Amino acid sequence: MLFSPALPPLTEIRPGQAALASFGSYPMTRRQHLARMLMHERPLGRGRLRRIAVSWFQQGPQIVDGTLFGYRVRFYPRDNQTDAYGAICGGFYKRRELRWLRSILSPDASFVDIGANMGFFSLYAARCHTRKILAVEANPVLMDRFRETLALNEPLPIWCVSCAAGATSGNGHLKPRHHDVGSGQISLLPSKKTRAGQQAIAIPIRPLKDIVQDAGLRTITLMKLDIEGMEHAVLDTYFRDVSPMLYPRHLILERPVRREAQQALEHLLIASAIYRISGRTRTSLLLSRNSC
């Protein structure tokens, strides 16, 4: 099993951090309870009304405690869309991706979550009893929040790595977009200060090969990549640097917004006959290896 070496026991306080507040310290408002009751794990959670429910939910406190896939989760809905939609919709958010994931994962499987955000897919993989889960997130704020959620539950087989996956090693800085802490791009670390006059926070960038090998993975059943348009560069380098034994059997990829990026990604994975398309959703490509 893989357990995060960075995950502290419930009683341990990490340097510079306050003691973990007990679950339930951040209750939902009545309006949030109502929105969740109507949408959570219900068909309405994938309908048009969910945007209104999410808007209701985001007008509440900055932090709320709730459950997701049976786990205790500390949600931050006001500045993270994934938190908001996960809290409201549960499994009906990314429903098709989760259904495909569930059909693949098993206790003997391994799941690699690149761009883990608040841990939505990693927690679902744990609910599928997957015993090897690697969660990689570049934003240290999101990683700290995910570790906080993990500390609220019994130990889970999730190894957390706080870094960005890149083509080469180095440092970068994160540019959040759309007032959403879960959406941003990594760029090379500038030598000058940012426009706001503050020094950019260094984010370590590591090749995907190094991340996977350091985790001790010998095979990968399923890999999910959501790294804001960097999928092609990261996978191109990865496939050239590792043995085919480490090619994921299945991939969930965020569909690139730019047509050129989508064509490059499909040429790398599909035209080369390494993978075939198993499905498409509004935001994702579901791929399976042809040799599987």
C-alpha positions as CSV (number, residue, x, y, z in Angstrom):
1,M,0.0,0.0,0.0
2,L,1.0,3.6,-0.5
3,F,0.3,6.0,2.4
4,S,1.2,9.6,2.3
5,P,4.3,10.2,4.3
6,A,3.2,13.8,4.6
7,L,-0.2,13.0,6.1
8,P,0.0,13.8,9.9
9,P,-1.9,11.9,12.6
10,L,-5.0,13.7,13.8
11,T,-3.2,14.8,17.0
12,E,-0.1,16.0,15.3
13,I,0.3,19.7,14.5
14,R,2.6,20.5,11.6
15,P,5.0,23.4,12.1
16,G,3.4,26.8,11.5
17,Q,-0.1,25.4,11.4
18,A,-2.9,25.6,14.0
19,A,-4.5,22.4,15.4
20,L,-7.0,20.7,13.1
21,A,-10.5,21.8,13.9
22,S,-12.8,18.9,14.5
23,F,-15.3,17.9,11.9
24,G,-18.5,19.9,12.2
25,S,-16.8,23.0,13.3
26,Y,-17.9,24.7,10.1
27,P,-21.6,23.9,9.7
28,M,-23.7,24.6,6.6
29,T,-26.4,27.3,6.6
30,R,-30.0,26.4,6.1
31,R,-29.8,27.6,2.5
32,Q,-26.8,25.4,1.9
33,H,-28.5,22.4,3.5
34,L,-31.5,23.0,1.2
35,A,-29.5,23.3,-2.0
36,R,-27.5,20.1,-1.1
37,M,-30.7,18.2,-0.1
38,L,-32.2,18.9,-3.6
39,M,-29.0,18.1,-5.6
40,H,-26.7,15.8,-3.8
41,E,-26.5,12.4,-5.4
42,R,-29.8,13.1,-7.2
43,P,-30.5,13.5,-10.9
44,L,-31.1,17.3,-10.4
45,G,-27.3,17.4,-9.7
46,R,-26.6,17.1,-13.4
47,G,-29.4,19.4,-14.6
48,R,-29.5,23.0,-15.4
49,L,-30.7,24.0,-11.9
50,R,-27.4,23.0,-10.4
51,R,-25.8,26.3,-11.3
52,I,-28.4,28.1,-9.2
53,A,-27.8,25.7,-6.3
54,V,-24.1,26.2,-6.6
55,S,-24.6,30.0,-6.5
56,W,-26.7,29.6,-3.3
57,F,-24.0,27.5,-1.8
58,Q,-21.2,29.9,-2.6
59,Q,-23.0,32.7,-0.9
60,G,-22.5,31.0,2.4
61,P,-19.4,30.7,4.6
62,Q,-16.0,30.3,3.2
63,I,-15.5,26.9,4.8
64,V,-18.2,24.2,5.4
65,D,-18.0,20.6,6.6
66,G,-19.8,18.0,4.7
67,T,-19.5,14.5,3.2
68,L,-18.4,13.3,-0.2
69,F,-18.5,9.6,-1.3
70,G,-18.9,8.7,2.4
71,Y,-15.8,10.7,3.5
72,R,-15.6,13.7,5.7
73,V,-14.6,16.7,3.6
74,R,-13.8,20.3,4.5
75,F,-15.1,22.3,1.5
76,Y,-14.0,25.8,0.4
77,P,-16.9,26.5,-2.0
78,R,-16.5,30.3,-2.5
79,D,-13.1,30.2,-4.2
80,N,-13.0,26.7,-5.7
81,Q,-15.5,25.5,-8.3
82,T,-14.7,21.8,-7.7
83,D,-15.4,22.2,-4.0
84,A,-18.7,23.9,-4.8
85,Y,-19.9,21.4,-7.4
86,G,-18.7,18.4,-5.4
87,A,-20.4,19.6,-2.2
88,I,-23.7,20.2,-4.1
89,C,-23.8,17.4,-6.6
90,G,-21.6,14.6,-5.2
91,G,-21.2,11.8,-7.6
92,F,-23.5,13.5,-10.2
93,Y,-20.6,16.0,-10.8
94,K,-18.4,14.3,-13.4
95,R,-20.9,11.5,-13.4
96,R,-19.8,9.8,-16.6
97,E,-16.1,10.0,-15.7
98,L,-16.7,8.5,-12.3
99,R,-18.9,5.7,-13.8
100,W,-16.0,4.8,-16.2
101,L,-13.5,5.0,-13.4
102,R,-15.6,2.7,-11.3
103,S,-15.7,0.1,-14.1
104,I,-11.9,0.0,-14.2
105,L,-10.6,0.4,-10.7
106,S,-10.3,-2.5,-8.2
107,P,-8.4,-3.1,-5.0
108,D,-5.4,-4.3,-7.0
109,A,-5.4,-1.3,-9.3
110,S,-3.3,1.9,-9.2
111,F,-4.7,5.4,-9.8
112,V,-2.6,8.5,-10.6
113,D,-4.4,11.8,-10.2
114,I,-2.4,14.6,-11.8
115,G,-4.0,17.9,-11.0
116,A,-5.8,16.5,-8.0
117,N,-7.4,19.8,-6.9
118,M,-9.3,19.2,-3.7
119,G,-9.1,15.4,-4.2
120,F,-12.4,14.7,-5.9
121,F,-11.2,11.8,-8.1
122,S,-8.7,10.5,-5.5
123,L,-11.4,10.2,-2.9
124,Y,-13.7,8.4,-5.3
125,A,-10.8,6.0,-6.2
126,A,-10.5,5.3,-2.5
127,R,-14.2,4.6,-2.3
128,C,-13.6,2.0,-5.1
129,H,-11.2,0.3,-2.6
130,T,-8.1,1.1,-4.8
131,R,-5.1,0.5,-2.6
132,K,-2.5,2.6,-4.6
133,I,-3.5,6.2,-5.2
134,L,-1.0,9.0,-6.1
135,A,-2.4,12.5,-5.9
136,V,-0.3,15.3,-7.4
137,E,-1.3,18.9,-7.0
138,A,0.8,22.0,-7.9
139,N,-1.2,24.6,-5.8
140,P,0.1,24.3,-2.2
141,V,-3.1,25.9,-0.9
142,L,-5.2,23.1,-2.5
143,M,-2.8,20.4,-1.3
144,D,-3.0,21.7,2.3
145,R,-6.7,21.6,2.1
146,F,-6.7,18.1,0.7
147,R,-4.4,16.9,3.5
148,E,-6.8,18.6,6.0
149,T,-9.6,16.5,4.6
150,L,-7.6,13.4,4.7
151,A,-6.7,14.0,8.4
152,L,-10.5,14.1,9.1
153,N,-10.8,10.5,8.0
154,E,-9.3,7.2,8.8
155,P,-6.0,6.7,7.0
156,L,-6.5,6.3,3.2
157,P,-4.0,4.7,0.7
158,I,-3.3,8.1,-0.9
159,W,0.2,9.4,-1.4
160,C,0.1,13.2,-1.7
161,V,2.8,15.0,-3.7
162,S,2.9,18.8,-3.8
163,C,4.5,19.9,-7.1
164,A,3.6,20.5,-10.8
165,A,4.1,17.9,-13.4
166,G,6.2,19.2,-16.3
167,A,8.5,18.2,-19.1
168,T,11.6,19.0,-17.2
169,S,12.6,19.9,-13.6
170,G,12.6,23.4,-12.4
171,N,10.6,26.1,-10.6
172,G,7.6,28.0,-11.7
173,H,4.8,30.1,-10.4
174,L,1.1,29.6,-10.5
175,K,-1.3,32.1,-12.2
176,P,-4.8,31.6,-10.9
177,R,-7.7,32.4,-13.3
178,H,-11.3,33.4,-13.0
179,H,-11.1,33.8,-9.2
180,D,-11.0,30.1,-9.0
181,V,-8.1,28.7,-6.9
182,G,-8.5,25.4,-8.7
183,S,-7.9,26.9,-12.1
184,G,-4.5,28.2,-13.1
185,Q,-1.4,27.8,-15.2
186,I,2.2,27.2,-14.3
187,S,4.8,29.3,-15.9
188,L,8.5,29.7,-15.5
189,L,9.5,31.6,-12.3
190,P,10.3,35.2,-13.2
191,S,13.3,36.9,-11.8
192,K,11.3,40.1,-11.2
193,K,8.4,40.8,-8.9
194,T,4.8,40.3,-9.9
195,R,2.6,43.1,-11.0
196,A,1.2,43.3,-7.5
197,G,4.7,44.0,-6.2
198,Q,5.0,40.7,-4.4
199,Q,7.6,38.0,-5.0
200,A,6.1,35.1,-6.9
201,I,5.8,31.9,-4.9
202,A,8.0,29.2,-6.3
203,I,6.3,26.0,-7.3
204,P,8.5,22.9,-7.9
205,I,8.2,21.4,-11.3
206,R,9.1,17.7,-11.8
207,P,8.9,15.3,-14.7
208,L,6.0,12.9,-14.5
209,K,8.5,10.0,-14.8
210,D,10.2,11.0,-11.6
211,I,7.0,11.5,-9.7
212,V,5.7,8.1,-10.7
213,Q,9.0,6.3,-10.1
214,D,9.5,7.9,-6.7
215,A,6.0,6.6,-5.7
216,G,7.2,3.1,-6.5
217,L,4.6,2.4,-9.1
218,R,5.5,-0.4,-11.6
219,T,2.3,-0.2,-13.5
220,I,-0.5,2.3,-13.8
221,T,-4.1,1.2,-14.2
222,L,-5.7,4.6,-14.7
223,M,-4.2,8.1,-14.9
224,K,-6.2,11.3,-14.8
225,L,-4.6,14.5,-16.1
226,D,-6.1,18.0,-15.6
227,I,-3.2,20.4,-15.9
228,E,-4.5,23.3,-17.8
229,G,-3.2,22.6,-21.3
230,M,0.1,21.1,-20.4
231,E,-1.1,17.5,-21.0
232,H,0.7,17.1,-24.4
233,A,4.1,18.4,-23.3
234,V,4.0,16.3,-20.1
235,L,2.9,13.1,-21.8
236,D,5.1,13.5,-24.8
237,T,8.2,13.6,-22.5
238,Y,6.8,10.8,-20.3
239,F,6.2,8.3,-23.1
240,R,9.8,8.9,-24.4
241,D,11.4,8.5,-21.0
242,V,9.7,5.4,-19.5
243,S,9.2,1.8,-20.4
244,P,5.8,0.8,-21.9
245,M,5.2,-1.0,-18.7
246,L,4.5,2.4,-17.1
247,Y,2.2,3.6,-19.9
248,P,-1.2,4.0,-18.2
249,R,-3.8,1.4,-19.3
250,H,-6.4,4.0,-19.2
251,L,-6.4,7.8,-19.3
252,I,-8.9,10.5,-18.3
253,L,-7.7,13.8,-20.0
254,E,-9.2,17.2,-19.8
255,R,-10.1,18.2,-23.4
256,P,-7.9,21.1,-24.5
257,V,-9.7,24.4,-25.3
258,R,-7.4,25.3,-28.2
259,R,-7.9,23.2,-31.4
260,E,-4.1,23.0,-32.0
261,A,-3.5,21.6,-28.6
262,Q,-6.3,19.0,-29.0
263,Q,-4.9,17.9,-32.4
264,A,-1.4,17.5,-31.0
265,L,-2.7,15.5,-28.1
266,E,-4.8,13.2,-30.3
267,H,-1.9,12.7,-32.7
268,L,0.4,11.7,-29.8
269,L,-2.1,9.3,-28.3
270,I,-4.6,8.1,-30.9
271,A,-3.0,8.6,-34.4
272,S,0.1,6.8,-33.0
273,A,-2.3,3.8,-32.2
274,I,-1.1,3.7,-28.6
275,Y,-4.7,4.5,-27.3
276,R,-8.2,4.4,-28.6
277,I,-11.1,6.6,-27.5
278,S,-13.4,4.8,-25.1
279,G,-15.7,7.8,-24.5
280,R,-16.1,11.5,-24.5
281,T,-17.7,13.8,-22.0
282,R,-18.3,17.6,-22.2
283,T,-14.9,18.2,-20.6
284,S,-12.9,14.9,-20.9
285,L,-11.5,12.3,-23.2
286,L,-11.6,8.7,-21.9
287,L,-8.8,6.6,-23.5
288,S,-7.7,3.0,-23.3
289,R,-4.5,1.3,-24.5
290,N,-4.8,-0.7,-27.6
291,S,-2.6,-3.4,-26.2
292,C,-4.8,-3.9,-23.1
